[in-house]
Amino acid sequence: MGDTLSEKTKDKYHKLMDEIKQERDELHLKAHLIRSEVRDEWEEVEEKWRHFRSNSKRVGAEAKGASEEVWAATKLLGEEIKQGYKRIRKSL
């Protein structure tokens, strides 16, 4: 696979997760206001969020054997989620 994740990379992962969680939590409070044309995107981004969270065991602090490739894929997914939430926010 590749080298195991460094502590710095794990910290970056947790920071990314915290940023996404904060954005998600703020949007979740406004979810009842989301217009029907945004609902489909909300559900798509929420599915990605669930997948991102499920990866936390592989990339989080307890993931001693996680590779840089896993981190790269997870980071890309996290960025997609952030962009999805930004698009939703603009639509509100």
PDB file of N, CA, C and O in Angstrom, chain B, residues numbered from 101:
ATOM      1  N   MET B 101       0.840  -1.180   0.000  1.00  0.00           N
ATOM      2  CA  MET B 101       0.000   0.000   0.000  1.00  0.00           C
ATOM      3  C   MET B 101       0.881   1.238   0.000  1.00  0.00           C
ATOM      4  O   MET B 101       1.110   1.807  -1.068  1.00  0.00           O
ATOM      5  N   GLY B 102       1.354   1.655   1.071  1.00  0.00           N
ATOM      6  CA  GLY B 102       2.151   2.864   1.173  1.00  0.00           C
ATOM      7  C   GLY B 102       2.576   3.032   2.610  1.00  0.00           C
ATOM      8  O   GLY B 102       2.341   2.167   3.453  1.00  0.00           O
ATOM      9  N   ASP B 103       3.193   4.139   2.872  1.00  0.00           N
ATOM     10  CA  ASP B 103       3.602   4.422   4.239  1.00  0.00           C
ATOM     11  C   ASP B 103       2.381   4.666   5.102  1.00  0.00           C
ATOM     12  O   ASP B 103       1.336   5.095   4.612  1.00  0.00           O
ATOM     13  N   THR B 104       2.518   4.391   6.382  1.00  0.00           N
ATOM     14  CA  THR B 104       1.416   4.666   7.291  1.00  0.00           C
ATOM     15  C   THR B 104       1.289   6.164   7.492  1.00  0.00           C
ATOM     16  O   THR B 104       2.223   6.922   7.229  1.00  0.00           O
ATOM     17  N   LEU B 105       0.137   6.575   7.954  1.00  0.00           N
ATOM     18  CA  LEU B 105      -0.130   8.001   8.134  1.00  0.00           C
ATOM     19  C   LEU B 105       0.671   8.579   9.288  1.00  0.00           C
ATOM     20  O   LEU B 105       0.833   7.951  10.335  1.00  0.00           O
ATOM     21  N   SER B 106       1.158   9.767   9.076  1.00  0.00           N
ATOM     22  CA  SER B 106       1.881  10.463  10.135  1.00  0.00           C
ATOM     23  C   SER B 106       0.879  11.129  11.067  1.00  0.00           C
ATOM     24  O   SER B 106      -0.300  11.271  10.741  1.00  0.00           O
ATOM     25  N   GLU B 107       1.366  11.528  12.219  1.00  0.00           N
ATOM     26  CA  GLU B 107       0.505  12.254  13.165  1.00  0.00           C
ATOM     27  C   GLU B 107       0.018  13.557  12.541  1.00  0.00           C
ATOM     28  O   GLU B 107      -1.119  13.970  12.770  1.00  0.00           O
ATOM     29  N   LYS B 108       0.873  14.203  11.755  1.00  0.00           N
ATOM     30  CA  LYS B 108       0.494  15.456  11.093  1.00  0.00           C
ATOM     31  C   LYS B 108      -0.678  15.213  10.143  1.00  0.00           C
ATOM     32  O   LYS B 108      -1.617  16.009  10.098  1.00  0.00           O
ATOM     33  N   THR B 109      -0.626  14.132   9.396  1.00  0.00           N
ATOM     34  CA  THR B 109      -1.703  13.806   8.474  1.00  0.00           C
ATOM     35  C   THR B 109      -2.979  13.481   9.231  1.00  0.00           C
ATOM     36  O   THR B 109      -4.066  13.890   8.822  1.00  0.00           O
ATOM     37  N   LYS B 110      -2.858  12.753  10.326  1.00  0.00           N
ATOM     38  CA  LYS B 110      -4.031  12.450  11.142  1.00  0.00           C
ATOM     39  C   LYS B 110      -4.637  13.730  11.698  1.00  0.00           C
ATOM     40  O   LYS B 110      -5.860  13.862  11.751  1.00  0.00           O
ATOM     41  N   ASP B 111      -3.797  14.677  12.114  1.00  0.00           N
ATOM     42  CA  ASP B 111      -4.288  15.965  12.603  1.00  0.00           C
ATOM     43  C   ASP B 111      -5.030  16.712  11.502  1.00  0.00           C
ATOM     44  O   ASP B 111      -6.073  17.316  11.751  1.00  0.00           O
ATOM     45  N   LYS B 112      -4.492  16.672  10.284  1.00  0.00           N
ATOM     46  CA  LYS B 112      -5.156  17.318   9.149  1.00  0.00           C
ATOM     47  C   LYS B 112      -6.523  16.688   8.911  1.00  0.00           C
ATOM     48  O   LYS B 112      -7.502  17.384   8.642  1.00  0.00           O
ATOM     49  N   TYR B 113      -6.578  15.365   9.014  1.00  0.00           N
ATOM     50  CA  TYR B 113      -7.852  14.666   8.836  1.00  0.00           C
ATOM     51  C   TYR B 113      -8.864  15.130   9.872  1.00  0.00           C
ATOM     52  O   TYR B 113     -10.010  15.431   9.536  1.00  0.00           O
ATOM     53  N   HIS B 114      -8.449  15.188  11.120  1.00  0.00           N
ATOM     54  CA  HIS B 114      -9.374  15.592  12.183  1.00  0.00           C
ATOM     55  C   HIS B 114      -9.810  17.047  12.007  1.00  0.00           C
ATOM     56  O   HIS B 114     -10.962  17.382  12.281  1.00  0.00           O
ATOM     57  N   LYS B 115      -8.903  17.911  11.552  1.00  0.00           N
ATOM     58  CA  LYS B 115      -9.265  19.302  11.304  1.00  0.00           C
ATOM     59  C   LYS B 115     -10.290  19.380  10.180  1.00  0.00           C
ATOM     60  O   LYS B 115     -11.279  20.104  10.291  1.00  0.00           O
ATOM     61  N   LEU B 116     -10.059  18.634   9.094  1.00  0.00           N
ATOM     62  CA  LEU B 116     -11.003  18.603   7.980  1.00  0.00           C
ATOM     63  C   LEU B 116     -12.355  18.088   8.448  1.00  0.00           C
ATOM     64  O   LEU B 116     -13.392  18.644   8.088  1.00  0.00           O
ATOM     65  N   MET B 117     -12.350  17.038   9.241  1.00  0.00           N
ATOM     66  CA  MET B 117     -13.599  16.478   9.744  1.00  0.00           C
ATOM     67  C   MET B 117     -14.333  17.498  10.617  1.00  0.00           C
ATOM     68  O   MET B 117     -15.552  17.635  10.509  1.00  0.00           O
ATOM     69  N   ASP B 118     -13.612  18.211  11.475  1.00  0.00           N
ATOM     70  CA  ASP B 118     -14.233  19.227  12.324  1.00  0.00           C
ATOM     71  C   ASP B 118     -14.852  20.347  11.496  1.00  0.00           C
ATOM     72  O   ASP B 118     -15.952  20.810  11.800  1.00  0.00           O
ATOM     73  N   GLU B 119     -14.146  20.786  10.445  1.00  0.00           N
ATOM     74  CA  GLU B 119     -14.679  21.839   9.579  1.00  0.00           C
ATOM     75  C   GLU B 119     -15.968  21.377   8.902  1.00  0.00           C
ATOM     76  O   GLU B 119     -16.957  22.108   8.856  1.00  0.00           O
ATOM     77  N   ILE B 120     -15.939  20.161   8.381  1.00  0.00           N
ATOM     78  CA  ILE B 120     -17.124  19.626   7.711  1.00  0.00           C
ATOM     79  C   ILE B 120     -18.261  19.461   8.701  1.00  0.00           C
ATOM     80  O   ILE B 120     -19.404  19.802   8.396  1.00  0.00           O
ATOM     81  N   LYS B 121     -17.963  18.945   9.876  1.00  0.00           N
ATOM     82  CA  LYS B 121     -19.008  18.735  10.886  1.00  0.00           C
ATOM     83  C   LYS B 121     -19.651  20.057  11.278  1.00  0.00           C
ATOM     84  O   LYS B 121     -20.871  20.129  11.427  1.00  0.00           O
ATOM     85  N   GLN B 122     -18.847  21.104  11.447  1.00  0.00           N
ATOM     86  CA  GLN B 122     -19.410  22.403  11.818  1.00  0.00           C
ATOM     87  C   GLN B 122     -20.342  22.914  10.716  1.00  0.00           C
ATOM     88  O   GLN B 122     -21.449  23.374  10.997  1.00  0.00           O
ATOM     89  N   GLU B 123     -19.892  22.831   9.467  1.00  0.00           N
ATOM     90  CA  GLU B 123     -20.724  23.267   8.346  1.00  0.00           C
ATOM     91  C   GLU B 123     -21.997  22.444   8.279  1.00  0.00           C
ATOM     92  O   GLU B 123     -23.083  22.986   8.076  1.00  0.00           O
ATOM     93  N   ARG B 124     -21.867  21.147   8.446  1.00  0.00           N
ATOM     94  CA  ARG B 124     -23.019  20.254   8.409  1.00  0.00           C
ATOM     95  C   ARG B 124     -24.007  20.593   9.517  1.00  0.00           C
ATOM     96  O   ARG B 124     -25.212  20.675   9.279  1.00  0.00           O
ATOM     97  N   ASP B 125     -23.494  20.789  10.728  1.00  0.00           N
ATOM     98  CA  ASP B 125     -24.368  21.081  11.859  1.00  0.00           C
ATOM     99  C   ASP B 125     -25.143  22.375  11.649  1.00  0.00           C
ATOM    100  O   ASP B 125     -26.333  22.448  11.954  1.00  0.00           O
ATOM    101  N   GLU B 126     -24.463  23.402  11.124  1.00  0.00           N
ATOM    102  CA  GLU B 126     -25.138  24.671  10.865  1.00  0.00           C
ATOM    103  C   GLU B 126     -26.230  24.499   9.814  1.00  0.00           C
ATOM    104  O   GLU B 126     -27.334  25.023   9.961  1.00  0.00           O
ATOM    105  N   LEU B 127     -25.912  23.760   8.752  1.00  0.00           N
ATOM    106  CA  LEU B 127     -26.904  23.537   7.703  1.00  0.00           C
ATOM    107  C   LEU B 127     -28.055  22.661   8.181  1.00  0.00           C
ATOM    108  O   LEU B 127     -29.205  22.850   7.785  1.00  0.00           O
ATOM    109  N   HIS B 128     -27.733  21.721   9.022  1.00  0.00           N
ATOM    110  CA  HIS B 128     -28.766  20.817   9.527  1.00  0.00           C
ATOM    111  C   HIS B 128     -29.845  21.595  10.280  1.00  0.00           C
ATOM    112  O   HIS B 128     -31.028  21.260  10.215  1.00  0.00           O
ATOM    113  N   LEU B 129     -29.423  22.625  10.988  1.00  0.00           N
ATOM    114  CA  LEU B 129     -30.378  23.460  11.707  1.00  0.00           C
ATOM    115  C   LEU B 129     -31.327  24.181  10.758  1.00  0.00           C
ATOM    116  O   LEU B 129     -32.463  24.493  11.115  1.00  0.00           O
ATOM    117  N   LYS B 130     -30.848  24.440   9.549  1.00  0.00           N
ATOM    118  CA  LYS B 130     -31.669  25.137   8.559  1.00  0.00           C
ATOM    119  C   LYS B 130     -32.336  24.188   7.559  1.00  0.00           C
ATOM    120  O   LYS B 130     -32.980  24.633   6.609  1.00  0.00           O
ATOM    121  N   ALA B 131     -32.180  22.901   7.777  1.00  0.00           N
ATOM    122  CA  ALA B 131     -32.638  21.907   6.805  1.00  0.00           C
ATOM    123  C   ALA B 131     -34.124  22.041   6.472  1.00  0.00           C
ATOM    124  O   ALA B 131     -34.529  21.797   5.335  1.00  0.00           O
ATOM    125  N   HIS B 132     -34.915  22.417   7.428  1.00  0.00           N
ATOM    126  CA  HIS B 132     -36.353  22.547   7.176  1.00  0.00           C
ATOM    127  C   HIS B 132     -36.667  23.663   6.194  1.00  0.00           C
ATOM    128  O   HIS B 132     -37.767  23.720   5.645  1.00  0.00           O
ATOM    129  N   LEU B 133     -35.700  24.555   5.969  1.00  0.00           N
ATOM    130  CA  LEU B 133     -35.892  25.661   5.041  1.00  0.00           C
ATOM    131  C   LEU B 133     -35.421  25.347   3.621  1.00  0.00           C
ATOM    132  O   LEU B 133     -35.654  26.120   2.692  1.00  0.00           O
ATOM    133  N   ILE B 134     -34.769  24.226   3.473  1.00  0.00           N
ATOM    134  CA  ILE B 134     -34.204  23.895   2.172  1.00  0.00           C
ATOM    135  C   ILE B 134     -35.324  23.668   1.160  1.00  0.00           C
ATOM    136  O   ILE B 134     -36.232  22.865   1.373  1.00  0.00           O
ATOM    137  N   ARG B 135     -35.231  24.389   0.077  1.00  0.00           N
ATOM    138  CA  ARG B 135     -36.229  24.259  -0.982  1.00  0.00           C
ATOM    139  C   ARG B 135     -36.114  22.895  -1.657  1.00  0.00           C
ATOM    140  O   ARG B 135     -35.059  22.261  -1.629  1.00  0.00           O
ATOM    141  N   SER B 136     -37.200  22.462  -2.254  1.00  0.00           N
ATOM    142  CA  SER B 136     -37.245  21.119  -2.833  1.00  0.00           C
ATOM    143  C   SER B 136     -36.148  20.876  -3.858  1.00  0.00           C
ATOM    144  O   SER B 136     -35.647  19.755  -3.948  1.00  0.00           O
ATOM    145  N   GLU B 137     -35.753  21.889  -4.638  1.00  0.00           N
ATOM    146  CA  GLU B 137     -34.712  21.669  -5.639  1.00  0.00           C
ATOM    147  C   GLU B 137     -33.337  21.433  -5.022  1.00  0.00           C
ATOM    148  O   GLU B 137     -32.428  20.957  -5.702  1.00  0.00           O
ATOM    149  N   VAL B 138     -33.176  21.760  -3.744  1.00  0.00           N
ATOM    150  CA  VAL B 138     -31.909  21.557  -3.058  1.00  0.00           C
ATOM    151  C   VAL B 138     -31.923  20.243  -2.283  1.00  0.00           C
ATOM    152  O   VAL B 138     -30.864  19.733  -1.915  1.00  0.00           O
ATOM    153  N   ARG B 139     -33.082  19.701  -2.035  1.00  0.00           N
ATOM    154  CA  ARG B 139     -33.178  18.481  -1.226  1.00  0.00           C
ATOM    155  C   ARG B 139     -32.377  17.313  -1.808  1.00  0.00           C
ATOM    156  O   ARG B 139     -31.725  16.577  -1.067  1.00  0.00           O
ATOM    157  N   ASP B 140     -32.426  17.144  -3.122  1.00  0.00           N
ATOM    158  CA  ASP B 140     -31.678  16.042  -3.732  1.00  0.00           C
ATOM    159  C   ASP B 140     -30.179  16.199  -3.501  1.00  0.00           C
ATOM    160  O   ASP B 140     -29.487  15.231  -3.188  1.00  0.00           O
ATOM    161  N   GLU B 141     -29.688  17.412  -3.656  1.00  0.00           N
ATOM    162  CA  GLU B 141     -28.258  17.629  -3.413  1.00  0.00           C
ATOM    163  C   GLU B 141     -27.937  17.400  -1.946  1.00  0.00           C
ATOM    164  O   GLU B 141     -26.897  16.825  -1.624  1.00  0.00           O
ATOM    165  N   TRP B 142     -28.814  17.843  -1.051  1.00  0.00           N
ATOM    166  CA  TRP B 142     -28.611  17.621   0.384  1.00  0.00           C
ATOM    167  C   TRP B 142     -28.457  16.125   0.659  1.00  0.00           C
ATOM    168  O   TRP B 142     -27.532  15.717   1.362  1.00  0.00           O
ATOM    169  N   GLU B 143     -29.344  15.315   0.116  1.00  0.00           N
ATOM    170  CA  GLU B 143     -29.286  13.869   0.354  1.00  0.00           C
ATOM    171  C   GLU B 143     -28.006  13.258  -0.218  1.00  0.00           C
ATOM    172  O   GLU B 143     -27.410  12.370   0.391  1.00  0.00           O
ATOM    173  N   GLU B 144     -27.593  13.735  -1.384  1.00  0.00           N
ATOM    174  CA  GLU B 144     -26.355  13.226  -1.989  1.00  0.00           C
ATOM    175  C   GLU B 144     -25.144  13.562  -1.114  1.00  0.00           C
ATOM    176  O   GLU B 144     -24.283  12.715  -0.875  1.00  0.00           O
ATOM    177  N   VAL B 145     -25.093  14.791  -0.648  1.00  0.00           N
ATOM    178  CA  VAL B 145     -23.962  15.204   0.193  1.00  0.00           C
ATOM    179  C   VAL B 145     -24.016  14.477   1.535  1.00  0.00           C
ATOM    180  O   VAL B 145     -22.974  14.110   2.079  1.00  0.00           O
ATOM    181  N   GLU B 146     -25.207  14.267   2.071  1.00  0.00           N
ATOM    182  CA  GLU B 146     -25.342  13.533   3.331  1.00  0.00           C
ATOM    183  C   GLU B 146     -24.844  12.096   3.190  1.00  0.00           C
ATOM    184  O   GLU B 146     -24.240  11.557   4.117  1.00  0.00           O
ATOM    185  N   GLU B 147     -25.089  11.479   2.049  1.00  0.00           N
ATOM    186  CA  GLU B 147     -24.586  10.123   1.818  1.00  0.00           C
ATOM    187  C   GLU B 147     -23.054  10.118   1.809  1.00  0.00           C
ATOM    188  O   GLU B 147     -22.425   9.220   2.367  1.00  0.00           O
ATOM    189  N   LYS B 148     -22.468  11.123   1.175  1.00  0.00           N
ATOM    190  CA  LYS B 148     -20.999  11.242   1.170  1.00  0.00           C
ATOM    191  C   LYS B 148     -20.498  11.471   2.594  1.00  0.00           C
ATOM    192  O   LYS B 148     -19.466  10.928   2.988  1.00  0.00           O
ATOM    193  N   TRP B 149     -21.233  12.277   3.364  1.00  0.00           N
ATOM    194  CA  TRP B 149     -20.847  12.541   4.760  1.00  0.00           C
ATOM    195  C   TRP B 149     -20.855  11.245   5.554  1.00  0.00           C
ATOM    196  O   TRP B 149     -19.931  10.989   6.325  1.00  0.00           O
ATOM    197  N   ARG B 150     -21.887  10.424   5.378  1.00  0.00           N
ATOM    198  CA  ARG B 150     -21.943   9.145   6.104  1.00  0.00           C
ATOM    199  C   ARG B 150     -20.758   8.258   5.719  1.00  0.00           C
ATOM    200  O   ARG B 150     -20.166   7.598   6.573  1.00  0.00           O
ATOM    201  N   HIS B 151     -20.421   8.246   4.449  1.00  0.00           N
ATOM    202  CA  HIS B 151     -19.276   7.459   3.982  1.00  0.00           C
ATOM    203  C   HIS B 151     -17.975   8.013   4.583  1.00  0.00           C
ATOM    204  O   HIS B 151     -17.117   7.251   5.029  1.00  0.00           O
ATOM    205  N   PHE B 152     -17.839   9.339   4.590  1.00  0.00           N
ATOM    206  CA  PHE B 152     -16.657   9.986   5.166  1.00  0.00           C
ATOM    207  C   PHE B 152     -16.507   9.595   6.628  1.00  0.00           C
ATOM    208  O   PHE B 152     -15.415   9.249   7.078  1.00  0.00           O
ATOM    209  N   ARG B 153     -17.603   9.652   7.362  1.00  0.00           N
ATOM    210  CA  ARG B 153     -17.564   9.300   8.785  1.00  0.00           C
ATOM    211  C   ARG B 153     -17.204   7.826   8.974  1.00  0.00           C
ATOM    212  O   ARG B 153     -16.484   7.475   9.909  1.00  0.00           O
ATOM    213  N   SER B 154     -17.702   6.973   8.093  1.00  0.00           N
ATOM    214  CA  SER B 154     -17.387   5.547   8.237  1.00  0.00           C
ATOM    215  C   SER B 154     -15.911   5.275   7.991  1.00  0.00           C
ATOM    216  O   SER B 154     -15.371   4.278   8.472  1.00  0.00           O
ATOM    217  N   ASN B 155     -15.257   6.157   7.244  1.00  0.00           N
ATOM    218  CA  ASN B 155     -13.816   6.016   7.006  1.00  0.00           C
ATOM    219  C   ASN B 155     -12.984   6.453   8.198  1.00  0.00           C
ATOM    220  O   ASN B 155     -11.776   6.215   8.229  1.00  0.00           O
ATOM    221  N   SER B 156     -13.604   7.081   9.166  1.00  0.00           N
ATOM    222  CA  SER B 156     -12.827   7.637  10.282  1.00  0.00           C
ATOM    223  C   SER B 156     -12.047   6.568  11.032  1.00  0.00           C
ATOM    224  O   SER B 156     -10.980   6.852  11.575  1.00  0.00           O
ATOM    225  N   LYS B 157     -12.553   5.367  11.070  1.00  0.00           N
ATOM    226  CA  LYS B 157     -11.833   4.300  11.767  1.00  0.00           C
ATOM    227  C   LYS B 157     -10.567   3.914  11.027  1.00  0.00           C
ATOM    228  O   LYS B 157      -9.598   3.464  11.638  1.00  0.00           O
ATOM    229  N   ARG B 158     -10.571   4.093   9.683  1.00  0.00           N
ATOM    230  CA  ARG B 158      -9.378   3.755   8.915  1.00  0.00           C
ATOM    231  C   ARG B 158      -8.371   4.884   8.904  1.00  0.00           C
ATOM    232  O   ARG B 158      -7.178   4.641   8.728  1.00  0.00           O
ATOM    233  N   VAL B 159      -8.824   6.113   9.089  1.00  0.00           N
ATOM    234  CA  VAL B 159      -7.931   7.258   8.965  1.00  0.00           C
ATOM    235  C   VAL B 159      -7.690   7.930  10.305  1.00  0.00           C
ATOM    236  O   VAL B 159      -6.721   8.675  10.457  1.00  0.00           O
ATOM    237  N   GLY B 160      -8.540   7.683  11.263  1.00  0.00           N
ATOM    238  CA  GLY B 160      -8.430   8.343  12.553  1.00  0.00           C
ATOM    239  C   GLY B 160      -7.237   7.897  13.363  1.00  0.00           C
ATOM    240  O   GLY B 160      -6.388   7.148  12.878  1.00  0.00           O
ATOM    241  N   ALA B 161      -7.176   8.345  14.564  1.00  0.00           N
ATOM    242  CA  ALA B 161      -6.023   8.105  15.438  1.00  0.00           C
ATOM    243  C   ALA B 161      -5.721   6.625  15.607  1.00  0.00           C
ATOM    244  O   ALA B 161      -4.560   6.250  15.768  1.00  0.00           O
ATOM    245  N   GLU B 162      -6.748   5.774  15.575  1.00  0.00           N
ATOM    246  CA  GLU B 162      -6.513   4.351  15.790  1.00  0.00           C
ATOM    247  C   GLU B 162      -6.112   3.619  14.515  1.00  0.00           C
ATOM    248  O   GLU B 162      -5.943   2.400  14.535  1.00  0.00           O
ATOM    249  N   ALA B 163      -5.959   4.339  13.409  1.00  0.00           N
ATOM    250  CA  ALA B 163      -5.657   3.707  12.124  1.00  0.00           C
ATOM    251  C   ALA B 163      -4.153   3.602  11.909  1.00  0.00           C
ATOM    252  O   ALA B 163      -3.579   4.339  11.106  1.00  0.00           O
ATOM    253  N   LYS B 164      -3.544   2.719  12.601  1.00  0.00           N
ATOM    254  CA  LYS B 164      -2.090   2.591  12.553  1.00  0.00           C
ATOM    255  C   LYS B 164      -1.584   2.130  11.187  1.00  0.00           C
ATOM    256  O   LYS B 164      -0.457   2.445  10.807  1.00  0.00           O
ATOM    257  N   GLY B 165      -2.399   1.396  10.456  1.00  0.00           N
ATOM    258  CA  GLY B 165      -1.946   0.874   9.172  1.00  0.00           C
ATOM    259  C   GLY B 165      -2.509   1.593   7.967  1.00  0.00           C
ATOM    260  O   GLY B 165      -2.274   1.163   6.838  1.00  0.00           O
ATOM    261  N   ALA B 166      -3.244   2.671   8.165  1.00  0.00           N
ATOM    262  CA  ALA B 166      -3.841   3.376   7.036  1.00  0.00           C
ATOM    263  C   ALA B 166      -2.749   3.978   6.158  1.00  0.00           C
ATOM    264  O   ALA B 166      -1.735   4.466   6.657  1.00  0.00           O
ATOM    265  N   SER B 167      -2.964   3.937   4.876  1.00  0.00           N
ATOM    266  CA  SER B 167      -1.949   4.419   3.948  1.00  0.00           C
ATOM    267  C   SER B 167      -2.223   5.856   3.530  1.00  0.00           C
ATOM    268  O   SER B 167      -3.305   6.399   3.752  1.00  0.00           O
ATOM    269  N   GLU B 168      -1.218   6.444   2.925  1.00  0.00           N
ATOM    270  CA  GLU B 168      -1.363   7.787   2.370  1.00  0.00           C
ATOM    271  C   GLU B 168      -2.413   7.787   1.263  1.00  0.00           C
ATOM    272  O   GLU B 168      -3.091   8.795   1.064  1.00  0.00           O
ATOM    273  N   GLU B 169      -2.561   6.670   0.533  1.00  0.00           N
ATOM    274  CA  GLU B 169      -3.568   6.581  -0.521  1.00  0.00           C
ATOM    275  C   GLU B 169      -4.974   6.687   0.065  1.00  0.00           C
ATOM    276  O   GLU B 169      -5.847   7.339  -0.508  1.00  0.00           O
ATOM    277  N   VAL B 170      -5.186   6.039   1.214  1.00  0.00           N
ATOM    278  CA  VAL B 170      -6.480   6.129   1.888  1.00  0.00           C
ATOM    279  C   VAL B 170      -6.729   7.571   2.304  1.00  0.00           C
ATOM    280  O   VAL B 170      -7.834   8.086   2.137  1.00  0.00           O
ATOM    281  N   TRP B 171      -5.708   8.223   2.843  1.00  0.00           N
ATOM    282  CA  TRP B 171      -5.842   9.624   3.247  1.00  0.00           C
ATOM    283  C   TRP B 171      -6.181  10.490   2.044  1.00  0.00           C
ATOM    284  O   TRP B 171      -7.063  11.344   2.136  1.00  0.00           O
ATOM    285  N   ALA B 172      -5.501  10.294   0.917  1.00  0.00           N
ATOM    286  CA  ALA B 172      -5.734  11.112  -0.271  1.00  0.00           C
ATOM    287  C   ALA B 172      -7.171  10.964  -0.760  1.00  0.00           C
ATOM    288  O   ALA B 172      -7.819  11.955  -1.095  1.00  0.00           O
ATOM    289  N   ALA B 173      -7.672   9.726  -0.801  1.00  0.00           N
ATOM    290  CA  ALA B 173      -9.051   9.493  -1.237  1.00  0.00           C
ATOM    291  C   ALA B 173     -10.040  10.115  -0.258  1.00  0.00           C
ATOM    292  O   ALA B 173     -11.045  10.693  -0.672  1.00  0.00           O
ATOM    293  N   THR B 174      -9.761  10.000   1.025  1.00  0.00           N
ATOM    294  CA  THR B 174     -10.649  10.552   2.040  1.00  0.00           C
ATOM    295  C   THR B 174     -10.637  12.075   1.984  1.00  0.00           C
ATOM    296  O   THR B 174     -11.679  12.714   2.132  1.00  0.00           O
ATOM    297  N   LYS B 175      -9.479  12.644   1.775  1.00  0.00           N
ATOM    298  CA  LYS B 175      -9.370  14.108   1.665  1.00  0.00           C
ATOM    299  C   LYS B 175     -10.175  14.606   0.474  1.00  0.00           C
ATOM    300  O   LYS B 175     -10.876  15.613   0.581  1.00  0.00           O
ATOM    301  N   LEU B 176     -10.086  13.917  -0.659  1.00  0.00           N
ATOM    302  CA  LEU B 176     -10.849  14.295  -1.845  1.00  0.00           C
ATOM    303  C   LEU B 176     -12.353  14.239  -1.551  1.00  0.00           C
ATOM    304  O   LEU B 176     -13.093  15.154  -1.911  1.00  0.00           O
ATOM    305  N   LEU B 177     -12.795  13.175  -0.903  1.00  0.00           N
ATOM    306  CA  LEU B 177     -14.201  13.053  -0.541  1.00  0.00           C
ATOM    307  C   LEU B 177     -14.607  14.188   0.390  1.00  0.00           C
ATOM    308  O   LEU B 177     -15.683  14.765   0.233  1.00  0.00           O
ATOM    309  N   GLY B 178     -13.761  14.509   1.349  1.00  0.00           N
ATOM    310  CA  GLY B 178     -14.048  15.610   2.272  1.00  0.00           C
ATOM    311  C   GLY B 178     -14.193  16.934   1.546  1.00  0.00           C
ATOM    312  O   GLY B 178     -15.076  17.728   1.869  1.00  0.00           O
ATOM    313  N   GLU B 179     -13.342  17.176   0.576  1.00  0.00           N
ATOM    314  CA  GLU B 179     -13.438  18.416  -0.198  1.00  0.00           C
ATOM    315  C   GLU B 179     -14.729  18.450  -1.010  1.00  0.00           C
ATOM    316  O   GLU B 179     -15.350  19.506  -1.131  1.00  0.00           O
ATOM    317  N   GLU B 180     -15.143  17.311  -1.566  1.00  0.00           N
ATOM    318  CA  GLU B 180     -16.413  17.238  -2.287  1.00  0.00           C
ATOM    319  C   GLU B 180     -17.582  17.580  -1.361  1.00  0.00           C
ATOM    320  O   GLU B 180     -18.506  18.295  -1.749  1.00  0.00           O
ATOM    321  N   ILE B 181     -17.529  17.068  -0.154  1.00  0.00           N
ATOM    322  CA  ILE B 181     -18.584  17.340   0.826  1.00  0.00           C
ATOM    323  C   ILE B 181     -18.614  18.826   1.157  1.00  0.00           C
ATOM    324  O   ILE B 181     -19.681  19.438   1.170  1.00  0.00           O
ATOM    325  N   LYS B 182     -17.456  19.405   1.423  1.00  0.00           N
ATOM    326  CA  LYS B 182     -17.398  20.832   1.741  1.00  0.00           C
ATOM    327  C   LYS B 182     -17.986  21.666   0.604  1.00  0.00           C
ATOM    328  O   LYS B 182     -18.757  22.594   0.848  1.00  0.00           O
ATOM    329  N   GLN B 183     -17.625  21.339  -0.628  1.00  0.00           N
ATOM    330  CA  GLN B 183     -18.154  22.086  -1.773  1.00  0.00           C
ATOM    331  C   GLN B 183     -19.668  21.900  -1.904  1.00  0.00           C
ATOM    332  O   GLN B 183     -20.384  22.848  -2.228  1.00  0.00           O
ATOM    333  N   GLY B 184     -20.150  20.695  -1.656  1.00  0.00           N
ATOM    334  CA  GLY B 184     -21.595  20.449  -1.698  1.00  0.00           C
ATOM    335  C   GLY B 184     -22.336  21.282  -0.672  1.00  0.00           C
ATOM    336  O   GLY B 184     -23.373  21.869  -0.977  1.00  0.00           O
ATOM    337  N   TYR B 185     -21.812  21.337   0.540  1.00  0.00           N
ATOM    338  CA  TYR B 185     -22.440  22.142   1.585  1.00  0.00           C
ATOM    339  C   TYR B 185     -22.392  23.632   1.232  1.00  0.00           C
ATOM    340  O   TYR B 185     -23.331  24.367   1.536  1.00  0.00           O
ATOM    341  N   LYS B 186     -21.309  24.080   0.593  1.00  0.00           N
ATOM    342  CA  LYS B 186     -21.227  25.485   0.180  1.00  0.00           C
ATOM    343  C   LYS B 186     -22.286  25.808  -0.876  1.00  0.00           C
ATOM    344  O   LYS B 186     -22.918  26.863  -0.827  1.00  0.00           O
ATOM    345  N   ARG B 187     -22.476  24.888  -1.835  1.00  0.00           N
ATOM    346  CA  ARG B 187     -23.508  25.102  -2.854  1.00  0.00           C
ATOM    347  C   ARG B 187     -24.889  25.180  -2.212  1.00  0.00           C
ATOM    348  O   ARG B 187     -25.712  26.015  -2.589  1.00  0.00           O
ATOM    349  N   ILE B 188     -25.134  24.312  -1.247  1.00  0.00           N
ATOM    350  CA  ILE B 188     -26.427  24.311  -0.554  1.00  0.00           C
ATOM    351  C   ILE B 188     -26.608  25.626   0.198  1.00  0.00           C
ATOM    352  O   ILE B 188     -27.674  26.239   0.138  1.00  0.00           O
ATOM    353  N   ARG B 189     -25.574  26.053   0.901  1.00  0.00           N
ATOM    354  CA  ARG B 189     -25.658  27.309   1.657  1.00  0.00           C
ATOM    355  C   ARG B 189     -26.006  28.473   0.728  1.00  0.00           C
ATOM    356  O   ARG B 189     -26.840  29.308   1.079  1.00  0.00           O
ATOM    357  N   LYS B 190     -25.389  28.543  -0.436  1.00  0.00           N
ATOM    358  CA  LYS B 190     -25.670  29.608  -1.391  1.00  0.00           C
ATOM    359  C   LYS B 190     -27.126  29.568  -1.864  1.00  0.00           C
ATOM    360  O   LYS B 190     -27.703  30.600  -2.207  1.00  0.00           O
ATOM    361  N   SER B 191     -27.706  28.376  -1.879  1.00  0.00           N
ATOM    362  CA  SER B 191     -29.085  28.224  -2.342  1.00  0.00           C
ATOM    363  C   SER B 191     -30.111  28.633  -1.312  1.00  0.00           C
ATOM    364  O   SER B 191     -31.282  28.819  -1.642  1.00  0.00           O
ATOM    365  N   LEU B 192     -29.695  28.775  -0.080  1.00  0.00           N
ATOM    366  CA  LEU B 192     -30.645  29.115   0.994  1.00  0.00           C
ATOM    367  C   LEU B 192     -30.959  30.599   1.007  1.00  0.00           C
ATOM    368  O   LEU B 192     -31.738  31.059   1.842  1.00  0.00           O
TER     369      LEU B 192
END
